[in-house]
Structures are given as C-alpha cells and as structure tokens.
C-alpha cells in the first residue's frame, strides 16, 4: 500500500471478527506492524497490520 492508502484508513469504521459493535481505526504503526482500533468506552485494541485486513478479521466500511 502506498502512503496515501494507509492514511486514508485512519478514521474509518471497521467491523471486527468476534466483536459486537463497530470500531474506528485510530492509528497505524508501520514499525511494529500494528493497526489500532478504538471501541466504545475508549477501549483500544491492536491488531497485526496488514495481516488482519488481508485475512478479513477487520472489514472496513469506506465512507464516500
């Protein structure tokens, strides 16, 4: 992915496997290979990047 594609993901809503609600991507850490998702009640989880997206654990709902 190019830089513009990665920054475009920040702020997008995602549906995460085995989670009830939606989350929002807050940041992408390229050095550690992590993508952070913020849920309700300010709970933040880290997932492996880009494996979580490639394996469909994170399904992104792109806004127009």
C-alpha positions in Angstrom: 0.0 0.0 0.0 1.2 3.5 -0.7 1.3 6.2 2.0 -2.0 7.8 0.8 -3.8 4.5 1.1 -2.7 3.9 4.7 -3.6 7.4 5.9 -7.0 7.1 4.2 -7.8 4.2 6.6 -7.4 6.3 9.7 -10.8 7.4 10.9 -12.7 4.7 9.1 -15.3 2.4 10.7 -14.4 -1.3 10.9 -16.3 -4.4 11.8 -14.0 -6.7 13.7 -14.4 -10.5 13.8 -15.8 -11.7 17.2 -16.8 -8.2 18.3 -20.4 -6.9 18.7 -20.1 -3.3 17.6 -18.1 -1.3 15.2 -14.7 0.3 15.9 -12.7 3.2 14.4 -9.1 3.0 13.2 -7.1 5.5 15.2 -3.5 4.9 14.0 -1.2 2.6 12.1 2.2 1.8 13.4 4.3 0.6 10.5 7.5 -0.1 12.6 5.7 -2.6 14.8 3.2 -3.8 12.2 0.1 -2.9 14.2 -3.2 -1.2 13.5 -5.1 0.2 16.4 -8.9 0.2 16.7 -10.9 2.2 19.2 -14.2 0.9 20.5 -17.0 2.3 22.7 -16.0 3.3 26.2 -12.5 4.2 25.0 -11.2 0.6 24.7 -8.4 0.4 22.2 -7.1 -2.9 20.7 -4.1 -3.6 18.5 -4.2 -6.0 15.5 -1.4 -7.2 13.2 -1.1 -5.0 10.1 -1.7 -5.8 7.2 -2.5 -9.4 8.1 -5.7 -8.5 9.9 -7.1 -6.8 6.8 -5.8 -9.4 4.3 -7.4 -12.3 6.4 -10.7 -10.4 6.7 -10.5 -10.0 10.5 -11.0 -6.3 10.0 -13.7 -5.4 7.5 -13.5 -1.7 6.5 -16.6 0.3 5.7 -15.4 3.0 3.5 -17.2 6.4 3.6 -17.8 8.3 0.4 
